[in-house]
Each structure stands twice: as structure tokens, then as C-alpha cells.
Amino acid sequence: MAEERGGRGTLTRREFVVSGALVAGVAGYTLAAGPVRAEAIRTSADGLDAGTVSIPAGDRAIPAYCARPKSRAPAPVVLVVQEIFGLHEYIRDVCRRLAQAGHLAVAPDLFVRHGDVAKLTSIEAIRPIVAKVRDDEVLRDLDASAAWAAREGGDTGRLAITGFCWGGRITWLYAAHSPQLRAGVAWYGRLVGEASDATPRHPIDVAGQLRAPVLGLYGGDDPGIPPDTVEKMRAALAEAGGRSRIEVYPGAPHGFHADYRPSYRREAAEDGWRKLLAWFGEHGAA
């Protein structure tokens, strides 16, 4: 892993690829998301091994970002699933936050087979690439990422997943897919939708098939995820009788955890993060 320490990249393990210097200022954020807030959170990599890695995943190796405590003691593994804006600095910072809390956090680039969305300048340019990404492909890549983390000494007996926006939807699907998973936290992921060849099922369709409990964190003022769809999902979860639940933050917009964007709402974001850590602890993923 290319270690981030004091602003310099250091090759620390044979199979890891160099990631370069720790980004500063607005560097590393996706261009399509617009101007970056000056107050965007920047988590230190002190005490961590953090950088870009390469994960064997079926037909190819995929790039990923990983952060973990330097102690190398077996750490609980968290799969971090990107927004529609791809694997950029915000997602890398989320990995470092989880690592500072004692986890091995790994975020694979789940769009890499179809393009590098981080270099695109508009959401209109990103959508055609994301539309090509198949759910079955994504689930396999997440399985490969968990297997890689286990080979690197991570404790996948305490496996968790969290995802944002596009990744929030994937979090629900992965909880219905993986027999290893202990817990998931989905941040404002779409819950319903039309079936397609690439996306044959949505969270509402798998509510009764979740293998691990999911905590859904949603904004009450999110026009892309109307309240009635949240209530439909709540009803489906209740009917299934599982341990999953949804929390709604009144007045919070879509992307309320994305501290680099104007949608950020500090109170909701910080409360949601506390709930994420508690959820992982409650369900054996910490």
C-alpha cells in the first residue's frame, strides 16, 4: 500500500501500488460535483497505512483505496461503496475516518470497467457510464474486495458495508447477497425503480431477503427519494420481521453527509456517523 504519511508516498508492501502524496486543498475531488466547500473534512492518515491498492476481481484487477490502522492487528473490514461521482477524495476520506475508528476500510472502483467518472465535468457525462454498470458485476467485485481484505489480515468475520447515494442502493443489495456480512449502513440510496437487465432488482425487492441488518439513513427533503418510497421500504422491512430499520432526518437533503458539497448538513451527518459506528458495534462488525 502506498502509505500516506507526512505528505509523502512510501511503498510498504510488494503487491501494493504507489498512490502518491496525500491530496491537499480541492485536489482529488470529482469535477462533476461542482465547487468544493472550504470546510470539507480532511482526515489525517497519521497512525494509518492508507493508499491505493490493486484487487484481483475476475476478469481484471481493479484499483481501490484502503486505509487501516498501522498496528496490523486483525481489524474488522468495512466495504465502502462510492457515490455516482466515483472513487474520489471524499470516499477516500471516509475510509480514513473508518480506519481511525479501528477498521480496515476498502473502497473499490466499481465503475472502472466502463470509465473514469472522476475526470468528467458534468453529471450528464457520468450517467451513461454508470448506466452500463451491472449489479451482478458490482456484487462480485465487492466479494473480491472482501476476499482481498481477508488475505491482507482483515477480519471478515466482522464484515460490514456502507455506501452513499448510488452506493446506498448497493448496500441494501449486498446485504441480501453476502452470507458473510454482519451489518450495513445505507446513506440515501434509491429504494425503488424500474427493473432492467443491468439492475434487475432494487432494495424494495430484497427487503425480505436481507442476510444482515441494514440501517438506512435518509433525508426528509430529498426529491430524488420521495417519502412514500421510504415508507414503502419501512413497511416491507416490518413485514419481513428483520432487524433492519430506516432513520429519516427532517429537512435534510440528498447528500447530507457529503461534507465537500453544499448539501452537507453537519448535525445530521455527525448523528448518522455516530449511528453507523454504533450499528456496526451492535451487530458484531466492530
C-alpha positions in Angstrom: 0.0 0.0 0.0 1.2 3.5 -0.8 1.4 4.9 2.7 0.1 8.4 3.4 2.4 10.0 6.0 3.7 13.4 6.2 2.6 14.1 2.6 4.9 11.5 1.1 4.1 8.2 -0.6 6.1 5.2 0.5 5.9 1.7 -0.9 5.2 -0.5 2.1 4.2 -3.9 0.6 5.3 -5.6 -2.6 1.8 -6.1 -4.1 0.6 -2.5 -3.4 0.8 0.3 -5.9 2.1 3.8 -5.2 -0.6 6.3 -4.6 1.5 9.5 -4.3 1.1 12.3 -1.9 -1.9 12.9 0.3 -4.1 15.3 -1.5 -4.5 18.9 -0.3 -7.0 21.6 -0.9 -9.5 20.6 -3.6 -7.3 18.1 -5.3 -8.7 14.7 -5.7 -12.4 15.6 -5.7 -14.5 14.7 -8.7 -15.0 17.7 -11.1 -18.7 17.0 -11.8 -19.8 17.6 -8.2 -19.1 21.3 -8.5 -17.1 23.6 -6.2 -15.6 22.0 -3.1 -16.5 23.6 0.3 -13.6 25.1 2.1 -14.8 23.3 5.2 -14.6 19.8 3.7 -13.4 17.3 6.2 -9.8 16.1 5.7 -9.0 13.2 8.0 -5.3 12.7 8.9 -3.6 9.5 7.9 -1.4 9.6 10.9 -1.3 6.1 12.5 -2.7 4.5 9.4 -1.5 2.6 6.3 -3.5 4.3 3.6 -3.3 4.4 -0.2 -4.2 2.8 -3.5 -4.2 -0.9 -3.9 -4.9 -3.4 -6.7 -7.6 -6.1 -6.2 -7.9 -9.2 -8.4 -11.5 -9.3 -9.4 -12.4 -12.0 -12.0 -11.5 -10.6 -15.5 -9.1 -7.9 -14.3 -7.5 -6.2 -11.3 -9.4 -3.2 -10.1 -8.0 -0.2 -8.3 -9.2 0.5 -4.8 -8.4 2.7 -1.8 -7.7 1.1 1.5 -7.0 2.6 5.0 -6.2 0.6 8.1 -4.5 1.1 11.5 -0.8 0.6 11.4 -0.8 -1.9 14.2 -1.7 -4.6 11.6 -3.8 -6.4 14.3 -6.8 -8.1 12.6 -9.3 -5.3 12.1 -12.9 -5.5 11.2 -13.4 -5.0 7.5 -15.7 -2.3 6.0 -16.5 -2.2 2.3 -17.1 1.5 1.3 -19.3 2.0 -1.8 -18.9 5.1 -3.8 -21.3 7.8 -4.9 -22.3 8.2 -8.5 -19.2 10.6 -8.6 -16.9 7.6 -8.2 -13.9 6.9 -6.1 -12.6 10.4 -5.3 -11.3 12.2 -2.2 -14.5 12.2 -0.2 -14.7 8.4 -0.4 -11.0 8.1 0.4 -11.5 10.3 3.5 -14.5 8.2 4.6 -12.1 5.2 4.5 -9.6 7.1 6.7 -12.3 8.0 9.2 -13.2 4.3 9.5 -9.6 3.3 9.9 -9.1 5.9 12.6 -12.1 4.2 14.3 -10.2 0.8 14.1 -11.5 -0.7 10.8 -9.8 -1.9 7.7 -11.8 0.1 5.1 -11.6 -0.6 1.4 -13.3 1.2 -1.4 -13.0 -0.5 -4.8 -13.5 1.5 -8.0 -16.8 -0.1 -9.1 -17.0 1.9 -12.4 -13.5 1.2 -13.7 -14.6 -1.3 -16.4 -16.7 1.4 -18.1 -14.8 4.7 -17.5 -13.2 7.1 -15.0 -16.0 9.3 -13.9 -13.7 11.4 -11.6 -12.3 13.1 -14.7 -15.7 14.1 -16.1 -17.1 17.6 -15.6 -20.8 17.0 -15.5 -23.4 14.6 -14.1 -24.8 14.3 -17.7 -21.5 12.8 -18.8 -21.4 10.4 -15.8 -24.8 8.9 -16.2 -24.2 7.0 -19.4 -21.2 5.3 -17.8 -23.0 4.4 -14.6 -25.9 3.0 -16.6 -23.6 0.3 -18.0 -22.6 -0.9 -14.6 -24.3 -4.2 -13.8 -25.4 -5.1 -10.3 -24.0 -8.7 -10.6 -20.7 -7.3 -11.6 -20.7 -4.9 -8.6 -21.6 -7.7 -6.1 -18.7 -9.9 -7.5 -16.3 -7.0 -7.2 -17.4 -6.4 -3.6 -16.9 -10.1 -2.8 -13.4 -9.9 -4.4 -12.7 -6.9 -2.2 -13.7 -8.7 1.0 -11.6 -11.7 0.0 -8.6 -9.4 -0.7 -9.1 -7.8 2.7 -9.1 -11.2 4.4 -5.8 -12.1 2.7 -4.4 -8.9 4.0 -5.2 -9.8 7.5 -8.6 -8.1 7.9 -11.2 -9.8 10.0 -14.1 -10.6 7.6 -15.8 -12.4 10.4 -16.7 -8.8 11.3 -17.6 -7.7 7.8 -19.6 -4.5 7.2 -20.6 -2.3 4.3 -21.6 1.3 3.9 -22.4 3.3 0.8 -23.5 6.7 -0.3 -26.1 7.7 -2.9 -25.5 5.2 -5.7 -23.6 3.1 -3.1 -26.5 3.3 -0.7 -28.7 1.3 -3.0 -25.8 -1.2 -3.5 -25.5 -1.5 0.3 -29.1 -2.9 0.5 -28.4 -5.3 -2.4 -25.2 -6.6 -0.9 -26.9 -7.3 2.4 -29.2 -9.6 0.5 -26.3 -11.2 -1.3 -23.4 -11.9 1.1 -23.6 -14.6 3.7 -20.5 -13.2 5.4 -21.9 -9.7 6.1 -22.7 -8.7 9.6 -24.1 -5.2 9.1 -24.7 -2.5 6.6 -25.4 1.3 6.7 -27.0 2.8 3.6 -26.9 6.6 3.1 -29.8 7.9 1.0 -29.7 5.1 -1.6 -32.6 4.8 -4.0 -35.1 2.2 -2.8 -37.4 1.6 -5.8 -37.0 1.7 -9.6 -37.7 0.1 -12.9 -36.1 -3.3 -13.5 -33.5 -3.6 -16.3 -31.0 -6.1 -17.5 -28.3 -4.3 -15.5 -30.4 -3.6 -12.4 -32.9 -6.3 -12.2 -33.8 -5.8 -8.5 -34.0 -2.8 -6.1 -33.9 -2.6 -2.3 -37.7 -2.9 -2.1 -37.5 -6.2 -3.9 -35.0 -7.7 -1.5 -36.3 -6.4 1.8 -37.4 -9.8 2.9 -34.1 -11.5 1.9 -31.6 -9.5 3.8 -28.9 -11.7 5.3 -27.6 -8.9 7.6 -29.3 -5.9 9.2 -29.2 -2.6 7.4 -29.6 0.9 8.9 -30.9 3.3 6.3 -30.1 7.0 6.7 -32.3 9.3 4.6 -33.0 12.9 4.2 -36.6 14.2 4.7 -36.2 16.8 1.9 -34.7 14.5 -0.8 -36.8 14.9 -4.0 -35.0 12.0 -5.6 -36.1 9.6 -2.9 -39.7 10.7 -2.1 -41.1 10.0 1.4 -43.6 7.5 0.1 -40.8 5.2 -1.2 -39.1 5.4 2.2 -42.4 4.4 3.8 -42.9 1.5 1.4 -39.5 0.2 2.3 -40.2 0.6 6.0 -43.4 -1.4 5.5 -41.5 -4.1 3.6 -38.9 -4.3 6.3 -41.6 -4.6 9.0 -43.4 -7.3 7.1 -40.1 -9.2 6.8 -39.7 -9.0 10.6 -35.9 -8.4 10.5 -33.6 -6.2 12.4 -33.2 -3.5 9.7 -34.6 0.0 10.1 -34.6 3.4 8.5 -33.9 6.8 10.1 -35.1 10.0 8.4 -33.6 13.4 9.1 -36.3 16.1 8.7 -35.3 18.8 6.4 -32.1 17.1 5.3 -31.4 17.0 1.5 -29.9 14.2 -0.6 -26.1 14.0 0.1 -26.3 15.4 3.6 -23.2 13.5 4.6 -21.1 14.8 1.7 -19.1 17.5 3.5 -17.5 18.7 0.4 -20.8 19.8 -1.2 -23.4 22.5 -0.4 -25.9 19.6 0.5 -23.9 18.9 3.7 -25.8 19.2 7.0 -23.5 18.9 9.9 -25.9 17.8 12.6 -27.5 15.1 10.5 -24.1 13.9 9.2 -22.5 13.7 12.6 -25.5 12.0 14.1 -25.6 9.5 11.2 -21.9 8.7 11.7 -22.4 8.0 15.4 -25.2 5.7 14.5 -23.1 4.0 11.9 -20.4 3.1 14.4 -22.9 2.1 17.0 -24.7 -0.1 14.4 -21.5 -1.9 13.5 -20.8 -2.5 17.1 -24.3 -3.7 17.9 -24.2 -6.3 15.1 -20.7 -7.7 15.6 -18.9 -5.7 12.9 -16.6 -3.7 15.2 
